[in-house]
Amino acid sequence: MTSSNQKPDDLRTQYKERYEKVLAPLADELRAYLSRCLEGQPRIDRISARPKDIDRFIAKATKLVGGKPKYQEPLAEIQDQVGARIITYYQSDVARLDPLIQQWFRPIEYRDHVPESHWEFGYFGRHYILAIPSDVISSGWSKEMIPRFFELQVKTLFEHAWSEAEHDLGYKPGEAPLTPQQTRSLAYTSAQAWGADKMFDDLFRERAGTMGGPAN
């Protein structure tokens, strides 16, 4: 535990130790566990998991809201210290996997990530906060360093590609903000990605119906 009065350097030291001793091996265990749970499921492109980058954790942990720290105990409160992703082919697959995730894990919360306005084109995807299963926890890890939850994102190939590129281009700390023209360019490419994602899913559903098979 760390209080909001703790210096960023002290917090960095604590998180770096947690990152190396627990979060990195925990991410490997979670990836393997997810792979076992979803073994044999069709149209899964990849399953990955990784600990939250140290610099990104510190930036999030020291964020201010209304001039006050957002987190009083960042090491306990921040729920995405480990993040996992399941990349699927189509939107239909995102919905299809939902009951399986609900079956294998204990969801704390989940939401579909969509833009705030229909006129905005941000990245999409289904985000879960899940309790870490006891099966992936090593007895050799310090209990104080083990987070209670992890974040799982389920995205299509287009959603994944868009979010990675958009984050790299638009959210690097210390860089100049995007110009209006650059923002419009990102919105344009996002709209194209959204359209392509929808068309592939529509075609998949049509083909599944034509062949007389279920869309799963």
NORLIN-V123881 format. One record per residue. N is the residue number from 1. RES is the residue in three letters. NEAR is the number of other ideal C-beta (glycine too) atoms within 12 Angstrom. Layout:
# NORLIN-V123881
<<N & RES & NEAR> <N & RES & NEAR>>
This chain:
# NORLIN-V123881
<<1 & MET & 16> <2 & THR & 30> <3 & SER & 18> <4 & SER & 24> <5 & ASN & 14> <6 & GLN & 23> <7 & LYS & 15> <8 & PRO & 23> <9 & ASP & 13> <10 & ASP & 20> <11 & LEU & 32> <12 & ARG & 25> <13 & THR & 18> <14 & GLN & 32> <15 & TYR & 36> <16 & LYS & 24> <17 & GLU & 21> <18 & ARG & 34> <19 & TYR & 30> <20 & GLU & 19> <21 & LYS & 20> <22 & VAL & 33> <23 & LEU & 37> <24 & ALA & 26> <25 & PRO & 25> <26 & LEU & 38> <27 & ALA & 33> <28 & ASP & 22> <29 & GLU & 28> <30 & LEU & 40> <31 & ARG & 28> <32 & ALA & 21> <33 & TYR & 28> <34 & LEU & 39> <35 & SER & 22> <36 & ARG & 17> <37 & CYS & 27> <38 & LEU & 30> <39 & GLU & 14> <40 & GLY & 10> <41 & GLN & 24> <42 & PRO & 20> <43 & ARG & 26> <44 & ILE & 28> <45 & ASP & 23> <46 & ARG & 21> <47 & ILE & 31> <48 & SER & 26> <49 & ALA & 33> <50 & ARG & 25> <51 & PRO & 34> <52 & LYS & 32> <53 & ASP & 23> <54 & ILE & 24> <55 & ASP & 19> <56 & ARG & 24> <57 & PHE & 33> <58 & ILE & 30> <59 & ALA & 24> <60 & LYS & 27> <61 & ALA & 34> <62 & THR & 28> <63 & LYS & 21> <64 & LEU & 13> <65 & VAL & 12> <66 & GLY & 7> <67 & GLY & 7> <68 & LYS & 11> <69 & PRO & 22> <70 & LYS & 18> <71 & TYR & 27> <72 & GLN & 18> <73 & GLU & 18> <74 & PRO & 34> <75 & LEU & 36> <76 & ALA & 23> <77 & GLU & 24> <78 & ILE & 34> <79 & GLN & 27> <80 & ASP & 34> <81 & GLN & 40> <82 & VAL & 42> <83 & GLY & 35> <84 & ALA & 42> <85 & ARG & 36> <86 & ILE & 43> <87 & ILE & 31> <88 & THR & 38> <89 & TYR & 30> <90 & TYR & 35> <91 & GLN & 33> <92 & SER & 29> <93 & ASP & 33> <94 & VAL & 38> <95 & ALA & 21> <96 & ARG & 29> <97 & LEU & 37> <98 & ASP & 25> <99 & PRO & 14> <100 & LEU & 26> <101 & ILE & 31> <102 & GLN & 19> <103 & GLN & 13> <104 & TRP & 27> <105 & PHE & 33> <106 & ARG & 20> <107 & PRO & 23> <108 & ILE & 21> <109 & GLU & 17> <110 & TYR & 24> <111 & ARG & 17> <112 & ASP & 20> <113 & HIS & 21> <114 & VAL & 17> <115 & PRO & 19> <116 & GLU & 9> <117 & SER & 9> <118 & HIS & 10> <119 & TRP & 10> <120 & GLU & 17> <121 & PHE & 29> <122 & GLY & 27> <123 & TYR & 34> <124 & PHE & 32> <125 & GLY & 36> <126 & ARG & 34> <127 & HIS & 32> <128 & TYR & 36> <129 & ILE & 29> <130 & LEU & 37> <131 & ALA & 24> <132 & ILE & 34> <133 & PRO & 25> <134 & SER & 16> <135 & ASP & 17> <136 & VAL & 33> <137 & ILE & 24> <138 & SER & 19> <139 & SER & 9> <140 & GLY & 12> <141 & TRP & 23> <142 & SER & 18> <143 & LYS & 14> <144 & GLU & 16> <145 & MET & 29> <146 & ILE & 29> <147 & PRO & 38> <148 & ARG & 25> <149 & PHE & 29> <150 & PHE & 41> <151 & GLU & 36> <152 & LEU & 47> <153 & GLN & 38> <154 & VAL & 46> <155 & LYS & 39> <156 & THR & 40> <157 & LEU & 29> <158 & PHE & 35> <159 & GLU & 41> <160 & HIS & 29> <161 & ALA & 25> <162 & TRP & 34> <163 & SER & 30> <164 & GLU & 22> <165 & ALA & 19> <166 & GLU & 29> <167 & HIS & 18> <168 & ASP & 13> <169 & LEU & 21> <170 & GLY & 25> <171 & TYR & 19> <172 & LYS & 15> <173 & PRO & 16> <174 & GLY & 8> <175 & GLU & 12> <176 & ALA & 9> <177 & PRO & 13> <178 & LEU & 17> <179 & THR & 13> <180 & PRO & 10> <181 & GLN & 10> <182 & GLN & 17> <183 & THR & 19> <184 & ARG & 15> <185 & SER & 19> <186 & LEU & 28> <187 & ALA & 25> <188 & TYR & 16> <189 & THR & 24> <190 & SER & 30> <191 & ALA & 23> <192 & GLN & 18> <193 & ALA & 30> <194 & TRP & 29> <195 & GLY & 17> <196 & ALA & 22> <197 & ASP & 34> <198 & LYS & 21> <199 & MET & 18> <200 & PHE & 25> <201 & ASP & 30> <202 & ASP & 18> <203 & LEU & 19> <204 & PHE & 28> <205 & ARG & 23> <206 & GLU & 16> <207 & ARG & 17> <208 & ALA & 21> <209 & GLY & 14> <210 & THR & 11> <211 & MET & 11> <212 & GLY & 8> <213 & GLY & 13> <214 & PRO & 13> <215 & ALA & 24> <216 & ASN & 21>>
